[in-house]
Amino acid sequence: MTLGHETTGSGIPATFVHGFTQTRSSWFPVVSRLRGIECTLVDAPGHGGSPDGGRSLWQCADDIAETMPRGALVGYSMGARMALHTALSHPGHVTALVLVSGTPGIEDTAERDTRRASDNTLADRIEDIGVPAFIDEWLSNPMFAGLSDETSMRPQRLTNTSLGLADSLRHAGTGTQDDLWPRLGELTMPVLIVAGGLDTKFADIARRMHAILAGSTLDILQSAGHTVHLEATEQFAKLLGTWLLTNTR
């Protein structure tokens, strides 16, 4: 399935995948600061112009590979999980990989089952209360405390549908994700791992991934939380642009 997308800029190809409840427009503040890079911004399944949220993470990976040009792939949070799946299933198409606030999955089976049940409950709530009320609840999560009214991009999130978001959680939430920690060694392309220093959980995950992935690059932006690319946009865009221009084949 070809995903909703748009392309901006010129130069080496890089594709960007957003986080849960966002749309491709969430990358605008970052890509507007990049030079020498052709940026393809995609709407993940169930979001924006890609309404079908009933796609597993491996199916999402196929969709992203079908939509993106061969080149670098950048993903944030949910988008990072999708990007990792894409790099593993289409290694010849992804020439460089950037994981922002991402995880290879939950290793403990019981914990993963608990998370899946939690994701399903959250999906039911989205359908019960509707998108506006859910977005307010979602953004009140301490994980997003570093976002301002402007950087939260609430109006763009409101363009999503209850069904799309709920189906995305049910079929591509963290609880559905395979444990990909044992497969990280399969990645042979350059990898950049980014996390916010204030997001201790994902900063620890980032450090662990970096230790496993020989030759990977790790950047912890100390003053930022989970939404590192929106909380420290200038710093993030600078490090990302430099890394992409150096490492994209």
N, C-alpha and C positions, 0 to 999 in steps of 0.2 A: 504494500500500500504506500503510495506516495503521500508524504505529509505536507500540510500547509507550510509554506516557507517563503522567504524573500532573500534576495542577495544585495549586498551593499559593499562598496569599495572595490579595489582592484589589487591584484598581486597574487601571492601564494594562497591556495584555498584552505579555509578553515570553517568548520561547521560548529554551530553552538546549539546546545540543548538546555532548556530551562528547568526550573524546579517545580514541584507540585503546587498547583493553583496559579502558577504564572502563565505567561504566554511568551512568544518569541520577542515581544517588545521589551521584556525585562533586560535584554542584552543591549539595548540601544545606548545607554550611558557608557558601556564599555567599548563597543565596536566603533562608536563615533570618535573615540580617542586613538584608534589603531590606524597605522599607515602601512602601506605595502602589503595589505592582506585583503583578499576577497572573502567576505564573511557571509556565509549562508546561515540564516536563522530559521530554525524549524519549530513548529508547534508540536509538542509531544502528543501522542494519541490521548484523546479525551480532553484536550486543551485547545483553545483558540480555534484555528481553522482546520484542526484535525479531530473531528468529533468522536471517532470510534475509540472509546476507552477500554473496550473489552479485549485488550491485547496483552499477552504475557510479555515479560521482559525480553525473551528471545525473539518474539514476534516484533516487538518494538525495535529491537536491534536490526532485524531485516528491513523494517520500514525506514529506519534512519539510513542504512546503507543504500537503499534504493533511492533515497532523496538526495543524499549528499554527494558532492564530487569527491573523487579520491583525494585525500589530503588529511589535514589535522582535524581532530574531533575534540571539542571542549564541552564538558558537561558539569552542571552544578546540582548537587544533592540528588534528587530523583534523576535528573539529567545525567549526572555522573554515573549512576548505577546503569542507566541505559547505555551510556558511552562505553563503559567497561564491557558490557555484554556485546556491543557492536565490535569492539576491538578483538574480543576473543573469537567471535563467530565469523568475522570478515577481516582477518588480519592483513590481507593484501590491499584492502581498501582504506584502512586507517594507518596513515604514515607517521602520525604523532598523536599522543593522547594526553589530555589535560583533565584531571579529576579534581573538582573543587568541592570541598565538604562532602565527599563521597565515602561509600563503604562497600567492601566486597561481600558483605552479607553477615548474617548471624550464624555463628558456628554451632551453637547448642540447639539441638532439635526441639526440645521442650520450649525454650525461649522463643524460637522461631514460630512455633505453633501459637504461643501466647500472643506474639506480635500480629500474626495473621488474624486471629480472632479480634484483636483490638482494631486492626485496620478495617475489618468488616463492620464492626460496630460504628466506627467513625463514618464509613460509607453510608450506613443506614441513617446516621444523623444528618449528613449532608442532604439526603433526600427528604428528611422530615422537616428541616428548618429552612432549607433553601440556601442559595449561594450567598446573598448579602450577609445574613446572620452568621453563616459558617465562616466566611472570610474574617469577620470581626473576631470570632472565637479563635480562629487559626492564628491571626496576627497578634493576639494577646499572649501567645505562647512565649515564655521567657527566651526561647531560642531566637526570637526575632526582636528582642529588646533594642538592638542597635539600629533598627530602621526608624526613619522619620516618617511623617505623613507623606512626604514626597517620595522617598526612596522605597516605601512599602508598595507603591504602585497599585493601590487598592482599585482604582477605576478599571485598570486593565484586567485584574483578577476577576472582576465582576462580569466580564464578558464570557466567562466559562459557564457551563451548564451543570446542574446538579447531577444529571445522569453521567455526563462525561467524567466529572471528578470522582463520583462514586465508583464507576466502573474502573477507573484508573487505579484506585486504591485496592479494589477487590482482585484485580488481575496483575497489577505491577507494583503493588506495595512492597515494602521491605520484608513483610512476612511471607510473601510468595517467592522471594528471591532464593536461588540456590546459594549454598555456601561456596563462594568463589575464591576464598583464601588459598586453597590448594592449587588453583589454576593461575595465580598471578605470574608464576614463573614462565608461563607460555607467552607472555607479552615480550616481543622483541623490538618493538618500535620505541623511540624516545618517549618517556613519560614524565610529566610535571604534576606534582601533587601539591595542592594548595589547601590551607585551612586557616581559620581565624584563631588567634591565640586565646581569645575569650571563650571559644567553643571547645572546652577541654576534651569532651568526648571525641569529637571528630579530629581534633589536633592529635590526640593519642593514636587514633586509627591511621591518620596520615603518616605519623612517624613509624608506625609498624609496617605499613605498606612500603614506605621508603626503604626500610631495613631489608625487606624481602626482595624488592625490585632493584637488582644491581644496576647502577648507572642512571637511576632515576634522579630527578631533581625535586627537592622539598623546599617549599616556602611557607612559613608560618607568619602571617601578618598579625603581629601581636595585639594591635589595637582594635581588631575586628572580631565579630562573632561569626555565627553560621553563614549569614549572607555576606560573606567577605567581599564579593565583587561589587556589592551595592553600598556597603559600609565604608570601604576604603577603595573607591573606584579609581582614583588617580594612580595610587600605588599598584593596584591590581593590574590595571590596563598597561602600565609601564612594564611590569615584570612579564606579563603575558605576551605583549608585543615583541619584546626582546627575545623571549624564549622561542616563540613561534618562528620568527625570522631566522633564528639560528638552527632550529632542530627539525623543521618541516622539510621532508625530502621532496 
